[in-house]
Structures are given as structure tokens and as C-alpha cells.
Amino acid sequence: MSNLEGAPVEASDVRGRVAELHAIREQVRRGPSDRATEAQKAKGKLTARERIDLLLDEGSFSEVEPLRRHRASGFGLEAKRPYTDGVITGWGTVHGRTVFVYAHDFRIFGGALGEAHATKIHKIMDMAISAGAPLVSLNDGAGARIQEGVSALAGYGGIFQRNTKASGVIPQISVMLGPCAGGAAYSPALTDFVFMVRETSQMFITGPDVVRAVTGEEITQNGLGGADVHAETSGVAHFAYDDEETCLEEVRYLLSLLPQNNRENPPRVASEDPADRTGDALLDLVPADGNRPYDMRKVIEELVDDGDHLEIHERWATNIICALARLDGQVVGIVANQPQSLAGVLDIEASEKAARFIQMCDAFNIPIITLLDVPGFLPGVDQEHGGIIRHGAKLLYAYCNATVPRISVILRKAYGGAYIVMDSQSIGADLTYAWPTNEIAVMGAEGAANVIFRKQIAEADDPEAMRARMVKEYKAELMHPYYAAERGLIDDVIDPVETRSVLIKSLAMLATKHADLPSRKHGNPPQ
């Protein structure tokens, strides 16, 4: 049949050859050795094939190049030539729709990337782009295969080039299931979504040993690049979970909300949640007093089908919410200020988070719903020196460049430049609605009164009484709920309980929207 290294043994007839094939296939399926599998399990990790089985519909996986082996020599490589070369590639289905996948097999060369390994990934990426179907990478690799030198590094270059080519064409999802360092961390950064598993997955460019040698800082792998670090601090990870099973189930859920490619719309499903359902709870969820916080997530739950939504970057830049949900079965992207965090202001991280989400929605034909309750941009030296101008401009650019249907709802505060940036009518929102609790203005009444009536307040016998009077006057003249509507800056003031039905009717009208951007190679967005 075959020896342990997979070298063919003479078979005298067709049946013998077929038996030899099945023996080799079984060897490929089992992997390098039981000992290697036990070592993987001891780390609390699944094998590459177990992960693929969890991701894809049962029995749907078709493997590509399972018999591929490297041709490198030196450093003992010529004596170790396992099948697959440490990466499993192929396609299957998720909820009946085609998905391409590659999974590093840490049991073989620690999942390190060599020339043959890279060529397999290049091929499956090209197939995904040609077929117009999502690509999911299950990452558990130790970086470049040092024994193969620059050939391995060049393999990463081919992956990066294809990630970029596929960007905005097919959904790309990276699932981090082990340590990924150096070049292995850059491909996920180029994809649309990054999932991580706590304790077992890490991402960093230079590991703890290098950090210690160069800077003297002592830090663990998880402290440097673990799931919680990237989900809360760096913003590299969109999702973090406690175990691989939950993580892969959530990948399946995300795929159910995305189209196959940029030429299709996201899958629509029949909804049992009535389109004309009223949201009476909204009247109590959002206080009329603009200084009182509330949880915008509860507003979103009240509006969307069955309250179900998938929040992106839930623990990073928490002053803004980005989520995918359905309205009457249609997938929408929701961008919403979160008054419970920093009063819902915009800052550097919130601007970046929302801008990237908007670009993703626009690339994949997902309408954007914006819920506004924003008092402005976060003031401070750190923000100004950190480049809030250019980072805030990323959000502005993303909205202005988006051609999908765009609907805004102003719940309460919408002050200054933050109001304009958050998809106001003036930057191209298709429809803009406001609740009767809205306050659309250049700034809050107190601040405006202090500027406009500074002299009168200073000269008054009772400055505080004069200030209170001027604040009341400013609100009455320029901040009443119908000021913007009277000037055509919003399309209507609506009853909050009708928000869901208004949004659904508006989306139905905009379903055939067509908008062309000027002819150009590409824009030059702020960095």
C-alpha cells in the first residue's frame, strides 16, 4: 500500500490501486500521528478537521490538494514530507451557501507556512474570488517556516496581495485559533472580520521574547496579544469567545447575514415579527432630558426583528455601536451613539470603528441605519494631538462615499460637527427622521448662550438669572423640535413608537436606489 512517509507501494491491479488510495486518504485524514493530536488536545484546541466540521454544513466539505507535499530540502526537511503540508483547503456550505476555507494544521510543522503550504492557500483564495463566495481562514500557525527561508516569506506576500484583491469583493473572515505572529498576523488585519478565542489565540508582530530583549518589558503572550487585548484595547479583533465551538457557531451566524459577494444582496428571510409592530417601550427607554443616559442597545432591540442583532467590536470604542440586524427580514447595518459610554461622544476610536463598518456595509450592499444622540466630538489635548481631525474625517468620508440606502433617525442631541458627520441630510442621507425629543443645533443651549450673550450676562445684576433666561430664549428660538423640519433639514418628525414601521417602509422604497460615484481609480481617504 504505502509506507509511513506516503511513498507508493506497487499495486498489481485496479482494486489494489484503489485500496492504496483509500489507505493514503485515511492517513491524510488522521494527520501526522496520535501523539501530535494528543498534544493539540492538551492545549485545549481542536484539530483543523474538527474545526472545519464545526464551521461547515455536515458532509459538505470538498478538499483541494490533500496530497500536496513540500519539495524543500535541508535542515532535515527532505526526511519529513507529510501530506497537506500543514494546511487543509477546500470548500463546503454554510446554511446551504458555498464557502471556501483553509485551516492551518498545527500538528504539522506547527502550522508554519512554507512554499507548498502558501501555494495551496493562494489557490483556494483564487477559487473563492473566481466563484464569488466568502473565504474563511482558520488560523493556527507559527508564522513563516524558517527552514525554507525567503520562499516562505514570499508566500505571505501572495496571500496579502490576494486579501487586497478580494477586499470589498467577497467577505473575508479570519478566525484566530492559536498563536499567530509576524506575517501571520497581517493577513487577518486585511480581512473584514477577525474572531479570537480566549487563552488559546494570540496575535502580535513581535512576541514577548523580542519585546523583552528590545524594551526590557515583561509581558505574557495573552497580555501582549490575547483575545481580550485585541477586543478591548487595540480593536484588532471584532469578536472574542471563550471556546472554539461558540466561536465557529458565531462565524456561521455572521455568514448568514452577509451576501456571497459584492454583486449580490444579503439573504432575506421571512420574518414573523410584524412590520407594523409599534414600539411603545421606546417612550420610556429614552429620557427627554438630554443629560440622562440610557442604553441604546435596548432601543435597537426594540426596533429590529425579534430583538436579534450581532454587534461588531462590542467591547472596543463602546461610545458607538455598530451592529448587523434585520428589519422585516432584510439585513441592515446599524450605527448608533451610545449615551451610556462617554455620553455618546465621537472620539478617535469611535470614528475609526464606525468608518470601517460603514465601508463594509457599502461594499456588500447592506443599507445603513444611523441612530443619533451625539453631543459632539470629545475635547482634549490627547484627542487633538492624536489626530481627531483626520480620524473623524474617516467617518465623514465613509458616509459621503456610501451609495447604499442610508436612513438617519435623530433621537435626542445632534450637536455641531458631530451631527453633520453622523450621516446628516447635507452629506447625502436619503431620508432623515427625528423624534419630538430632538435637539439639533450648533451646540448645547448653555454653551451657546454663554457665547452669544456673554456681554449681557456679565453686565446683569443677577448673571445666573440672566444666563437661565438666555438659555431658555435660545432653546425656544433655535432648538425647538421642529426647527430643522421647518427648514427642510429633516424629512419628518415621527412618533417614536412608529420608528420600526417608518424604517421598513423607507427601506422598501429605497430598495431600487441606484447611485453612481464619479469615474476614478479610487479615492484617497484620510489616514
N, C-alpha and C positions, 0 to 999 in steps of 0.2 A: 504494500500500500504506500505508506510514506513514513519517513523517519521523523525524529523529533524536530528537525530543522525544516521539514516540509519538502525535502528533496524527493521527487517522484521515484517510485519503485516500479519495475516492469510489471505490466498487467497484460495478459495474453489475449483477452477478448474484450468486447464492449462492456459486458457485465463487470468484468474486473476493473475497467477504467472508471465505470460509474461508481463502483464501490470505493475506489481510490478517491474520487471527487467527494463523496459523502464523508469519508474519513477526514479529508482536509477541511471541509466545511465545519465539521464538528470541532476540529482543533481550533479553527478561527473563532467559532462561537464561544468556546471555553476560555480562550485567552491564553496567555503565556504559561501560567501554572496556578495550581491551587494555592500555593504559598503566596503568590502575588495578590491573588484575590482576597485571601485572609488578611493580608497587610492593609489592603484598601478598606476592608470592612472594619478593621481595628481602629481606623481613623474616623469612623462614623460616616463613611462615604459609600455611595452606591457605585456599582461598576458602570462603565459607559453604556453598555447594552441595557442594563436595568433602567438607566435614565431615559434612553430613547423609548423604551417600552412605556414608561410613565407619560412621556410627552405626547406620543402619537396614539392614534386610534388603534385598538387591538388588532394585531395581524396585518397592519397596513405598511410596515416598513420594507422598502426595497433597497438593498445595499449596493453601493457602487465601489468597485475595485477592492473587494475584501482580500484579494490575494496579492495586493501590491506589497513589494518588499524593497528596501533600500539597496543601492549598489555601491555604497561608500565602503572605503577600506581604511585601515589604520586605527590605532588605539583599540584594537580588538573588535571593531565593528564587523569585519568580514566573517567573524565566527558567530555573530548574533544577528540573524536576519528574520525576525518574526513577521508573520502575516499582519496586514493592515498598517504596519509601521507606526502604530501608536495613535491612529485616528480613524474613527468609523464614520463613513459618509454615506448619504443616501437621501431618499425622500419617503414620505408617507402622507397620512392625512390627519388633520385635527378638526373635529366636528365635520368630517367629510370633505374638507377642502385641502388641497395639496400644500404641503410644507416641506422645505428642504432643511436638512440638518447635518451638522458634523459635530462629533463628540470626541474630545481627547481621551485616550485610554492611559491613565496614569500608571497602569501596571507595566506598560511598555516604554522604556526609556524615560519614565517619569512624565510621559506626555509631551516630552520635548520635541520641538519642531525641527525636522531635517528636510532635505531636498524632496524626497519622495512624499513625505508627510505633507509638505506645503503644496506640492503639485496636486494631491488629492483634494485639498481644500480649495485650491484655485478652480479645479474642475467643477466641484459642486456649487461654488459661487457663480460661475459662468452659467451653469444649468439653471440656477434659480433666477438669474437675471433674464435669460432667454425665455424661460417658461412663464415669467411674471408671477412668481409665487414667493411668499415670505421665506426668510432664511433665519434659522435659529442655531446659534453656536453654543455648545455645552462645554465650557472651558474648564480644564483641569490639567494645566500643563506647566512645565518648569522653564518655559522660555526657549531660547534657541539651543539646538543640540551642539554643544561646544565642539564635539569631535568632528563635526562637518564644517566648522569654520564659517567663512563668509557665504557659502552656499545656503546655509540655514538663514542667515540674516536677509539674503536676497529673497528668500521665501516669504518673509514677513512683508517685504516691500510689495510683493504681488498681492498679498491679502489686503494691505492698506489701499492699494490702487483700486481694487475691486469694491471694497467698502465704500469708497468715494463715488465710484461709478454707479453703484446701486442706491446711493443716498437719494431719498425722495422718489425712487422708482419702485422699490419693493420694501416692505417692512423688514427691518433687521433687528433681531433681538439677541442679546448676549446674556447667557446665564453663567455666572461665576460659581463654580462648584469646588474650587481648590485654589491653591496659590498661583497667581499669575503675575509675573514680574517682567520688567523691562518691556521689550517689544510686544509681549503677550498682552499687555495692558492697553496698548494703543488702539488695537482693533476694536475692542468694546467701546472705547471712547468715541469712535467714529460711527457707532450704530445708534439706532433710535431709542432703544431701551436697554438698561442694564439691571439684571436681577442678581442678588447675592444671598448667600446662606451664612448665618452667624456661626462663628467659631471655625468653620472649615474653609471658607473662601477669603482670600485677601488679594488686593491689587496695589502694586506700588512700582515705581520706576526703579528705585534703588532700595534694596532691602535693609533690614535693621543692622546687619553687619557693616554694610557700606556707610550707613548713616553714622554708626558709632566710630568708624575709622576716620571719617572726614570731619564730623562736627563734635564728636565726643558725647552725643546724646544717646542715652539708653532708652530703648523702646522695644516692645514686643511686636510680633508680626500683626496681631489684631489691633494693637494700639496705633500702628503706623498706617495700616491699610485694610482693616477689617470692615465687615458689613455695616456696623453701626457708624463707624467713622465716615464712610462714604455716603451713607444715607442721611446723616445729620449735619456733617461738617463740610465736606468737600462738594457734595452734590453730584458726585460721580455716579452713584447708584440711585436708580429710581425706586427700587423695591428691595426690602430685606426681610428674610423669613427665618424661622427657627430650624426648619428641616427641608430636605430636598423634595419630599413628596408634596408639601404645601406649595413650595416654590414653583414646581413644574405644573401643578394644577392651576396656579395663577397665571402662568405663561399661556396655558390653554385658554383661560378666560380672556386675557388680553387679545389673543389672536381672534377670538370670536367677535371682537369689536373693531377689527381692522379689515380693510379691503385686501385683496390679493396683491394689488399693485396700484400705481397712480392713475391707471385708466379706468378703474372700477370704483364704485361707491361701496362703503361698508355694508355688510349684510344687514338687511332689515328683517325684523321678526314680528310676528303678530303679538300685540300687547293686550293683556286683559285689564290693564289699568285704563279706565275711561279717559278719552282725550279731553272731555269737558269736565273732568273732576275738579271741584273747587278746592282751594287751599285755605280753608277757614283758619287753620292753625297759624298761618303767616301773620295774621293780625296781632297775635300775641308773641310770636317769635322775635319780631323786630321792634324794639322800643322807638317811640317817636323822638325821644331825647337823643340827639346825635352823640352825646358824650357817654352813653351807656353801651357797653359791649354786648355782643351776642354771638352765638356760634353759627357762622354762615353755612356750615355743613348741614345743619338742620333745615335751613332754607332750601338747599339743593335737594335733600332727601324728600322734602315736601313737593318739589316741582317735578322730579324725574319719575320714570316708570318704576313703580313698586319701591321707590326709595333707593334702588340699586345704583351705585356708581363706583368706579375704580379711580382712586386718587393717585396721581403721579407725583413723585417727590413729596410724599406726605409729611416727612419729618425734616425736610430742608426748606428754608425760606418760608416758614409757616404763616407769614403775614399775607400770603396769597395762595389760593387754592387752584390747582389745575386737575381736572378730572374728566374721564370719559363716562358717558351715561347714555340712556336712550329716552327719547320723547316720542310717544306713540310708536315705539318700535324703531325709530330712526336714531342712529348713533350721532351724538353731538359732543363737542369739546366745550367744557365749561371753564371759564377763567373768572375768579371771584376774589375780591378783597376779603380778608378775614379779620373783622374787628376785635376778635379775642387775642390777636397777636400783634403787638406794636400798633394797636388801633387801626390796623389795616393799611398802614402807610406803604408806599413803594420805596424800596431801597435797592442797592446793587444786586443782591442775590435774588430778590423777588422779580426784578426786571429781567434778569437772565433766565430764570426758571420759566416765566410766562412767555418770553420771546421764543424760546426753543419749542415749547409746547404748541404755540400758535403756528410756527413754521411746520411742525409735524402734521397738525390738523390740515393746514392748507395743502401740503404735499399729497395727502391721502384723502382729499375730498370730504373732510369732516366739517360740517358747519360749526361756527363758533358762537357760543352764548356768553356774554360778559355781564356779570352782576357787580355793580359798582356801589361801594361805600368807602370812599377813599378821601382822607383829609389832606393828602399832598405827598410830597417826597420827604423822606427822612432827613432832617437837617443835621449838620455836624461836620467837623473837620475831617474825621475819618472817611465819611461818605464823599466829601468833595475831593479829598486827596486820593481816594480810591477810584475816582473816575465815574461818579454817579451820572455825570453828563453823558459820557459815551455809553455806559451801561443802560441808562434809561432810554437812550436813543435806539438801543437794540429792540426794546419793546415797541417803541414807536414805529420803527422800520418794519417789524414783523406784521403789525396790524395793517399798516399802509400798503404792504406788499401782498396781503392775503386776498385772494379772489373768491374764496368760498363764501356762502351766505354768512353774514355777520349781523347779530342782533344784540343790542345792549339794553339793560334794564338798570335804571338808577334807583336804588332803594332809599338811600339817605344822602350822605355827603358826597359831593363831587366837586372838589375844590382845585382851582388853579391848573397848572400844567398837568397834574396827575389826571384830572378829568379829561383833558384833551387826549392824553396818551392812551387812556383806557377805552379805546375804540369809540370815541365820540362821533357824532354825525359829521363833524368837519373833517375827519380823517378817513371817511369812507364807510362807516357803518351803514348797512342797508336800512335798518329800522332801529329807532331808539325810543324806548318807552321809559316812563318814570312813575314811581308811586307818589301818592299825595304827600308823603313824608320827605320828598326830595329837597335837597338844598344845593342848587347848582350856582356856584359863584367863584370869583377870583380867589377869595379866601374866606375864612370864617368871619362872622359878623363882628366879633370882638376885635380881631386884628384889623379888619377894615376900618372900623370906627376909630381906632387909635391912630390910624394913618390919615384918614380923611378929615377927622375933626380934632386933630391934635391941638390946634390953637384954641378952639372953643373950650375943650376940656381943661386945658391948662389955665385959662383965664376965668373959668367958672368959680363961683363962690363955693360950690359943692362939686368938685371934679367927679366923684364917683356917681353922683346922681345924674350929672351931665353925660357921663360915659354910658350909663344904663339907658338913658333916653336916646342917645345917638345910635346905640346898638339896635334898639327897638325900631328906630326910624330906618336904619339901613336894611334890616330884615324885611320890613314892610314894603320898602321900595324896590329892592333888588334881589331878595332871596325868597319871595313867596313861591309856593309850589307851581304856579302857572306862568312864572316869568319867562322861562325858556320856551314853554309851549306857545305862548303868545307871539314869540319871535321866530317860530318855526325851527328851533334848535333841537326839539324832540318831536316825535310824531304823535304822541298821545300821553296823557296821564291816565293810568289804568288802576282799577281796583286790585289790590294785591291778591285777593282770592281768585282772580281770573287770570293770573300770570301764566299758569300752565297752558290753559286753552289758547291764550293770545300767542304764546310762543309756538305752539303746534300749528295753528293756522298760518302764522307768519312763515314758518319753515315750509309748509306746503306750497305757499305762494312762491317762495324763493327756490323751489326745487329745480326749476329750469333756468336759474340765473346763469348768465354767461358773461364773463369779463375778460378782456384781453389786456395784458401788460404791453408796454412799448417793446418793439423789437430790440433785443440786446443779447449779448453773450451771457452775461449775468450781472447782477447788481454788485455794488461794493458796500456791503452793510458795515455799520460801525463795529469795531472790535474792542 
